[in-house]
């Protein structure tokens, strides 16, 4: 048996979706497979078609055979390289994309459940509240953790340093209050990319010079103060944990 191979690597397509298309042409003649792929409305069909055409061309270049007799002996799809991507953020930083916690099968199951419910009870519109009730227990509760915000950072920092958020927003300049305030301002900038105006208004209406002083002081302190480094890491863990 005359055999030729073709590989396509690191295609921007989910392996599961490509595998569905591959199953359509497994063990078929190449001529039939190409017709099927030509009329398959999936993006992965173009990739599979390209691989089959490449293998066909490789075989015809090595052997003198009738193209109508060429069949697909084996076709497989495996996971490729995973690339971690980042998005631009203020002050020359880059933040990783948020990790999606639900896989595609869970999402398909959730959608099918909603569609079945709508058809069963002849409902043309399902509200957000109804959807939440239908999917309770089916998907992970991704909203169980509070969303990161200036208010959340203020509360976590205040708890860490054993002060109140009211103290943090007050005009008090005692070190045991001003230091946590500076840490919170720094984290609002680093973790949220909040503007000076947003941060100032959230901390008792302070101006931009107060924020700049606080940010620079914490930034410099992180280079030489091990205790400050530990505090920042513990607070970040509490916020993101």
C-alpha angles and dihedrals in degrees: 000000000000113000136187130180137210130185133193115192135196097010116178093241134097112259091228092057093046090048091056090056092044090056089059093065103031113133093002131126112266093239091055092043093054091051091050092049091047089062099038109108096214128107090225089062090073091054094048091046091052091052093049093048090050092051090047091051091048091052095047091049091056102037137032102233140138109270090216091066095056113112135180108254097178137001126176140171124209135176115273134206116316114224121201109218131200136202125217119260135183123288096027095298130136124212125201117242115263111266114247108228101193121071123223095256091057090049092049090049091050092050092048091051092053092046092049091049092050092050094044095053095030093240117165096189131034117194125221091254092052090048091052091051092050094049098041107129094009099083129034113269096248092173095057091097116067115252116253111262142147090262092052092049090050092051095047094046091047091051091047093054094036098242133115127258087238089061090050092054095043128095092249114131101192111135094238087059103032093051095056088045090055091047091051092049091050092050092047088058097041100042101032104024087228117177124248090250093052092048094044094051091048092054101056099293098297120173128241095263090062091051093047091050092049094046095047092046094054093042091053092043092056089063095059111012113083093185090055090049090054092048092051093048093049092049092048090050090052091049096046101030 
